[in-house]
């Protein structure tokens, strides 16, 4: 599992000629890093100097820690889901009955594989929202890490969008395609815009 392996081991598997882990898992780790950076900045925004913001900061720490765990879960789920797609492709199709069973299995696997990146876009959006809240009160010595968190969340969202697209084009069920569209269409664009705006604010504060 990605969540329990070393960075070296994960990167070696990512670089190998194997279908998993791939872009979906990488997107989830982008999101995990973004959430972890938010948590780190929040933990530097504690103590007497920031006591008036204690309730807000504590809430952000708790939420960000939860998002790290959820993003890692999605990394593992994405790998497992794509393995399901690959297994479906390998099913026998020598008869019409077998071909129909293979098609049904593949369609089910593709729909499942699109769900993980769909959830990830929502998670990335929450990371940017937390980072934006924290920006207003954050310890300025680590303010650049808020921009780093926003950039990581942006990468997670845009990568997840591409992974949804590549699955959706192969899904024949119009209702399933529509559900995915309702769930995700335009959301990654909002993440990108919010992340870009936050990075600009961070840079403006740094540069004066």
C-alpha positions in Angstrom: 0.0 0.0 0.0 1.2 3.5 -0.9 0.3 4.8 2.5 2.7 2.5 4.3 5.7 2.2 1.9 8.8 4.3 1.8 9.2 7.3 -0.6 12.0 5.4 -2.4 9.8 2.3 -2.9 6.8 4.3 -4.1 8.9 6.3 -6.6 10.5 3.1 -7.9 7.1 1.6 -8.5 5.9 4.8 -10.1 8.8 4.8 -12.5 8.5 1.2 -13.4 6.8 -0.2 -16.5 3.7 -1.1 -14.6 0.2 0.5 -14.8 0.0 1.2 -11.1 0.7 3.4 -9.3 0.2 6.1 -11.9 -1.1 9.6 -12.2 -4.1 9.0 -10.0 -2.0 8.0 -7.1 0.4 10.9 -7.8 -2.5 13.3 -7.7 -3.6 11.9 -4.3 -0.1 12.4 -2.9 -0.1 16.0 -4.2 -3.2 16.6 -2.2 -1.8 14.8 0.9 1.3 17.1 0.7 -0.9 20.2 0.3 -2.9 19.2 3.4 0.2 18.4 5.4 1.7 21.8 4.6 -1.5 23.5 5.8 -1.3 21.6 9.0 2.4 22.5 9.4 1.7 26.2 9.0 -1.2 26.0 11.4 1.0 24.4 14.0 3.4 27.3 13.7 0.5 29.6 14.2 -0.1 28.6 17.9 1.0 29.9 21.2 0.5 33.2 23.1 1.1 35.4 20.0 -1.7 33.7 18.2 -4.1 32.8 21.0 -6.9 35.0 19.7 -7.0 32.7 16.6 -6.7 29.5 18.6 -10.1 28.1 17.8 -9.7 28.7 14.1 -6.2 27.3 14.0 -7.1 24.2 16.0 -10.0 23.5 13.6 -7.7 23.9 10.6 -5.1 21.5 12.1 -7.7 18.9 12.8 -9.3 19.2 9.3 -5.9 19.2 7.5 -4.7 16.1 9.4 -7.9 14.4 8.4 -7.4 15.4 4.8 -3.9 13.9 4.8 -5.3 10.6 5.9 -8.1 10.7 3.4 -5.8 11.6 0.5 -3.6 8.6 1.4 -6.6 6.4 1.4 -7.6 7.7 -2.0 -4.1 7.0 -3.3 -4.5 3.3 -2.3 -8.0 3.2 -3.6 -7.0 4.6 -7.0 -4.3 2.0 -7.4 -6.8 -0.8 -6.5 -9.5 0.6 -8.8 -7.2 0.7 -11.8 -6.0 -2.8 -11.1 -9.7 -3.7 -11.4 -9.8 -2.2 -14.8 -6.7 -4.1 -15.9 -8.2 -7.4 -14.6 -11.4 -6.7 -16.6 -9.4 -6.1 -19.8 -7.8 -9.5 -19.3 -11.0 -11.4 -19.0 -11.7 -14.0 -21.8 -13.9 -12.9 -24.7 -13.9 -16.0 -26.9 -17.7 -16.3 -27.0 -20.6 -13.7 -27.2 -21.5 -14.6 -23.6 -17.9 -14.1 -22.4 -17.6 -10.9 -24.4 -20.7 -9.5 -22.8 -19.5 -10.5 -19.3 -16.1 -8.8 -20.0 -17.8 -5.7 -21.2 -20.0 -5.5 -18.2 -17.1 -6.0 -15.8 -15.0 -3.4 -17.6 -17.8 -0.8 -17.5 -18.3 -1.3 -13.8 -14.5 -1.1 -13.2 -14.2 2.1 -15.3 -17.0 3.8 -13.3 -15.4 2.8 -10.0 -12.0 4.1 -11.3 -13.5 7.5 -12.0 -14.9 7.8 -8.5 -11.6 8.2 -6.8 -10.3 11.2 -8.8 -13.8 12.7 -8.5 -13.5 12.6 -4.7 -10.0 13.9 -4.9 -11.0 17.1 -6.7 -13.3 17.8 -3.8 -10.6 17.1 -1.3 -8.2 19.4 -3.2 -10.8 22.2 -3.1 -11.0 21.8 0.7 -7.2 22.1 1.0 -7.3 25.4 -0.8 -10.2 26.6 1.3 -8.3 25.8 4.5 -5.1 27.4 3.2 -7.1 30.5 2.3 -8.6 30.7 5.8 -5.2 30.2 7.4 -3.5 32.9 5.3 -5.3 35.7 7.2 -3.7 34.7 10.5 -0.7 32.6 9.6 2.8 32.9 11.1 4.5 35.0 8.4 7.8 33.1 8.8 6.2 30.1 7.1 3.7 32.0 4.8 5.4 30.7 1.7 4.2 27.2 2.6 0.6 28.3 2.2 1.5 29.0 -1.5 3.2 25.6 -1.7 0.0 24.0 -0.3 -2.2 25.8 -2.8 0.1 24.7 -5.7 0.0 21.1 -4.5 -3.8 21.1 -4.3 -4.0 22.6 -7.8 -1.8 19.9 -9.2 -4.0 17.3 -7.4 -7.2 18.7 -8.9 -6.0 19.1 -12.5 -4.3 15.7 -12.5 -7.5 14.1 -11.1 -9.6 15.8 -13.8 -7.5 14.2 -16.6 -7.9 10.8 -14.9 -11.6 11.3 -14.8 -11.6 12.2 -18.5 -9.7 9.2 -19.6 -12.1 6.9 -17.9 -15.3 8.8 -18.9 -14.6 8.5 -22.6 -14.7 4.7 -22.3 -17.9 4.6 -20.2 -20.9 3.8 -22.3 -23.5 4.3 -19.6 -24.9 7.8 -20.2 -26.4 8.0 -16.7 -23.1 7.2 -15.1 -21.3 9.8 -17.3 -23.9 12.4 -16.3 -23.5 11.7 -12.6 -19.7 12.1 -12.9 -20.3 15.4 -14.8 -22.6 16.7 -12.2 -20.1 15.7 -9.5 -17.0 17.3 -11.0 -17.6 19.6 -14.0 -16.0 23.0 -13.4 -14.8 22.1 -9.9 -11.2 21.7 -10.8 -11.3 25.1 -12.5 -12.6 26.7 -9.3 -9.7 25.0 -7.4 -7.2 26.4 -10.0 -8.6 29.9 -9.7 -8.7 29.8 -5.9 -5.1 28.4 -5.7 -3.8 31.0 -8.2 -5.4 33.8 -6.2 -4.0 32.6 -2.9 -0.5 32.2 -4.4 -0.7 35.8 -5.6 -1.7 37.0 -2.2 1.2 35.1 -0.5 3.7 36.5 -3.0 2.4 40.1 -2.6 2.7 39.8 1.2 6.3 38.4 0.9 7.4 41.0 -1.6 5.5 43.9 0.1 
